Amino acid sequence: MEKNVQATPESPVSGQKAGSHKLKDFLKTIGPAVITVFSWLGAGDIISSAVSGSTYGYALMWILVISFLIRFVIVNTMTRFELMNIKGGSMVEAFASISKIYPIFLGIAALVMGNLTIGYILKGAGQSLGWFLGFGPATMWSGILAVIIVLLLGRSVFAKLESIFKIFLAVLVAVFIALAIYCQPDPAEIVRGTFLFQLPESSGTYDVMLVVLGLVGATAGSLANLFHGINLSEGGVRNPEDMKGQTKSLLFSVVAGAILVLCVWIVGADILRPNGIEVNSLQDIGTALELYLGVVGAKIFYLGVFGALFSAAASSAIGFGKLAIANLNELMPSRKGRYEKFQYDKIYPIVVIGLMATAFIWSLPAMPGQVYMTLFVNSLNVVIVPAIACGVLYVTNSKKFMGENRNNLFENIVLAATTILAIVSVFKTFF
């Protein structure tokens, strides 16, 4: 008679099950980072890098490197706090424990920046859809998209629709990578732009400091970085053991975003700039692609950008809405714990609908152009950076919160330098 073989920890049967569990655990761990990076990618990254490349060549490449380094360090530090702080609370709760000024400031900032951010994203989505279809005013399409997002948000059909749009984004990334390779950029120029720390004289439509701040705001982020903690919590990732996987997935997300931005920058420097094309709208980038890929290339660009912006508008509405409610709960402790998730809160749909409705105002014809608005809103992000960086620096170095899991020297240097850089940049630009 044959004996029944029972699975042991060393047996192939058990190994398959363990592998299956590991795969599920990996997907569960990487999920929040993927969600976060799709809330980052959008018109801000594409426009800021295209304007930088087309106007200043590779001279500002060092800003790109610093910005992505800042993004990784800040979000990774926030992630460690979320997973390893001894009190078990969120970053928003920790900020509120420092001073009640924090939830007031962050709550107001979530509503204001949510309105402006969704505004330029929705405006760009309407323009891209109109150019792709070839008819209808951009304002009409922006209004239709705002209504669709509100009606479908949270429904299963929306998730399927968003998955399709992410495929469009993947195609767009592939097109930019192919174009960047085709351009055969000069590595020496990129190296000089990365390590010489040049700040050229302003030229063209956009002041160099506006471009710099817009680039930092788009890539280093600010309030959007706080979305990651919410995504972790609602994704069920709360164990200290998940930290290593989170760091890897975040690094993957940041590198993926950096590759896209670099490819767009190369297109700006080696296609737009030599052809004398100044980026005043997304259509200018489409025109550049049409020069090399024909009408089909331009259509792919508009479709890909539309997909990215549609997803970004929805994720921004969700993220800023949840962030506003999280800070409201800190100001009104009686509300804390009343709802299992932020989207179950009765105020949540009101906040999201309010953000979408007020954001549509920026799509009206009399409002500023989409490119200028993108750069300006991203530059405003830098104003918020010092408050967040100081808060993160304090709580992640506090033994009361972190015990022995406090920041290392490199992280503290980056956070401190980020705060100083943001303050100096804001003062130089606005004062």
ChimeraX attribute file (.defattr): number of C-alpha atoms within 10 A of each C-alpha:
attribute: neighborCount
match mode: 1-to-1
recipient: residues
	/A:1	3
	/A:2	4
	/A:3	5
	/A:4	6
	/A:5	8
	/A:6	9
	/A:7	13
	/A:8	10
	/A:9	11
	/A:10	8
	/A:11	11
	/A:12	11
	/A:13	14
	/A:14	14
	/A:15	14
	/A:16	12
	/A:17	13
	/A:18	13
	/A:19	12
	/A:20	12
	/A:21	12
	/A:22	12
	/A:23	12
	/A:24	12
	/A:25	15
	/A:26	15
	/A:27	14
	/A:28	17
	/A:29	24
	/A:30	23
	/A:31	17
	/A:32	24
	/A:33	25
	/A:34	19
	/A:35	16
	/A:36	24
	/A:37	20
	/A:38	19
	/A:39	24
	/A:40	24
	/A:41	21
	/A:42	24
	/A:43	27
	/A:44	25
	/A:45	26
	/A:46	22
	/A:47	29
	/A:48	29
	/A:49	31
	/A:50	29
	/A:51	31
	/A:52	28
	/A:53	26
	/A:54	27
	/A:55	26
	/A:56	23
	/A:57	22
	/A:58	23
	/A:59	23
	/A:60	26
	/A:61	26
	/A:62	19
	/A:63	22
	/A:64	24
	/A:65	17
	/A:66	17
	/A:67	20
	/A:68	20
	/A:69	16
	/A:70	21
	/A:71	21
	/A:72	20
	/A:73	20
	/A:74	25
	/A:75	24
	/A:76	21
	/A:77	21
	/A:78	22
	/A:79	26
	/A:80	22
	/A:81	29
	/A:82	28
	/A:83	22
	/A:84	23
	/A:85	25
	/A:86	15
	/A:87	13
	/A:88	16
	/A:89	14
	/A:90	20
	/A:91	21
	/A:92	21
	/A:93	16
	/A:94	23
	/A:95	23
	/A:96	19
	/A:97	14
	/A:98	13
	/A:99	10
	/A:100	13
	/A:101	13
	/A:102	22
	/A:103	25
	/A:104	17
	/A:105	13
	/A:106	24
	/A:107	23
	/A:108	15
	/A:109	18
	/A:110	24
	/A:111	20
	/A:112	14
	/A:113	22
	/A:114	27
	/A:115	24
	/A:116	24
	/A:117	27
	/A:118	28
	/A:119	27
	/A:120	29
	/A:121	31
	/A:122	33
	/A:123	31
	/A:124	31
	/A:125	33
	/A:126	27
	/A:127	26
	/A:128	27
	/A:129	25
	/A:130	20
	/A:131	21
	/A:132	17
	/A:133	11
	/A:134	10
	/A:135	10
	/A:136	13
	/A:137	14
	/A:138	22
	/A:139	22
	/A:140	14
	/A:141	21
	/A:142	29
	/A:143	20
	/A:144	13
	/A:145	21
	/A:146	24
	/A:147	16
	/A:148	12
	/A:149	19
	/A:150	16
	/A:151	12
	/A:152	14
	/A:153	18
	/A:154	13
	/A:155	9
	/A:156	9
	/A:157	11
	/A:158	17
	/A:159	14
	/A:160	11
	/A:161	14
	/A:162	17
	/A:163	14
	/A:164	13
	/A:165	21
	/A:166	18
	/A:167	14
	/A:168	21
	/A:169	25
	/A:170	14
	/A:171	16
	/A:172	22
	/A:173	22
	/A:174	14
	/A:175	20
	/A:176	22
	/A:177	20
	/A:178	12
	/A:179	20
	/A:180	22
	/A:181	13
	/A:182	12
	/A:183	15
	/A:184	10
	/A:185	14
	/A:186	11
	/A:187	9
	/A:188	9
	/A:189	13
	/A:190	17
	/A:191	14
	/A:192	16
	/A:193	21
	/A:194	19
	/A:195	14
	/A:196	12
	/A:197	13
	/A:198	15
	/A:199	15
	/A:200	11
	/A:201	9
	/A:202	14
	/A:203	10
	/A:204	12
	/A:205	12
	/A:206	18
	/A:207	13
	/A:208	19
	/A:209	18
	/A:210	20
	/A:211	25
	/A:212	22
	/A:213	27
	/A:214	31
	/A:215	28
	/A:216	28
	/A:217	30
	/A:218	31
	/A:219	29
	/A:220	30
	/A:221	25
	/A:222	25
	/A:223	20
	/A:224	22
	/A:225	23
	/A:226	22
	/A:227	22
	/A:228	23
	/A:229	25
	/A:230	22
	/A:231	18
	/A:232	23
	/A:233	15
	/A:234	14
	/A:235	14
	/A:236	11
	/A:237	22
	/A:238	18
	/A:239	11
	/A:240	15
	/A:241	11
	/A:242	19
	/A:243	20
	/A:244	12
	/A:245	16
	/A:246	24
	/A:247	21
	/A:248	15
	/A:249	20
	/A:250	24
	/A:251	17
	/A:252	16
	/A:253	20
	/A:254	20
	/A:255	15
	/A:256	15
	/A:257	19
	/A:258	18
	/A:259	14
	/A:260	20
	/A:261	24
	/A:262	23
	/A:263	24
	/A:264	29
	/A:265	29
	/A:266	29
	/A:267	27
	/A:268	31
	/A:269	26
	/A:270	22
	/A:271	22
	/A:272	26
	/A:273	22
	/A:274	11
	/A:275	13
	/A:276	10
	/A:277	17
	/A:278	18
	/A:279	26
	/A:280	16
	/A:281	16
	/A:282	22
	/A:283	17
	/A:284	16
	/A:285	26
	/A:286	22
	/A:287	18
	/A:288	21
	/A:289	24
	/A:290	17
	/A:291	14
	/A:292	13
	/A:293	16
	/A:294	13
	/A:295	14
	/A:296	11
	/A:297	19
	/A:298	23
	/A:299	21
	/A:300	21
	/A:301	28
	/A:302	27
	/A:303	23
	/A:304	25
	/A:305	27
	/A:306	28
	/A:307	27
	/A:308	27
	/A:309	30
	/A:310	28
	/A:311	27
	/A:312	25
	/A:313	29
	/A:314	24
	/A:315	20
	/A:316	28
	/A:317	28
	/A:318	23
	/A:319	24
	/A:320	28
	/A:321	26
	/A:322	24
	/A:323	26
	/A:324	23
	/A:325	22
	/A:326	22
	/A:327	24
	/A:328	18
	/A:329	19
	/A:330	22
	/A:331	18
	/A:332	10
	/A:333	11
	/A:334	9
	/A:335	14
	/A:336	14
	/A:337	10
	/A:338	12
	/A:339	11
	/A:340	10
	/A:341	12
	/A:342	21
	/A:343	16
	/A:344	11
	/A:345	15
	/A:346	10
	/A:347	13
	/A:348	17
	/A:349	17
	/A:350	11
	/A:351	19
	/A:352	26
	/A:353	18
	/A:354	15
	/A:355	27
	/A:356	25
	/A:357	18
	/A:358	15
	/A:359	26
	/A:360	24
	/A:361	19
	/A:362	24
	/A:363	27
	/A:364	14
	/A:365	11
	/A:366	8
	/A:367	10
	/A:368	13
	/A:369	16
	/A:370	23
	/A:371	20
	/A:372	21
	/A:373	21
	/A:374	27
	/A:375	27
	/A:376	18
	/A:377	20
	/A:378	30
	/A:379	25
	/A:380	19
	/A:381	24
	/A:382	27
	/A:383	20
	/A:384	22
	/A:385	23
	/A:386	22
	/A:387	19
	/A:388	21
	/A:389	21
	/A:390	16
	/A:391	19
	/A:392	22
	/A:393	23
	/A:394	17
	/A:395	22
	/A:396	25
	/A:397	18
	/A:398	16
	/A:399	14
	/A:400	12
	/A:401	20
	/A:402	20
	/A:403	14
	/A:404	13
	/A:405	16
	/A:406	21
	/A:407	19
	/A:408	11
	/A:409	9
	/A:410	10
	/A:411	18
	/A:412	21
	/A:413	13
	/A:414	18
	/A:415	24
	/A:416	15
	/A:417	15
	/A:418	22
	/A:419	22
	/A:420	16
	/A:421	15
	/A:422	22
	/A:423	18
	/A:424	11
	/A:425	19
	/A:426	19
	/A:427	11
	/A:428	10
	/A:429	13
	/A:430	7
	/A:431	6
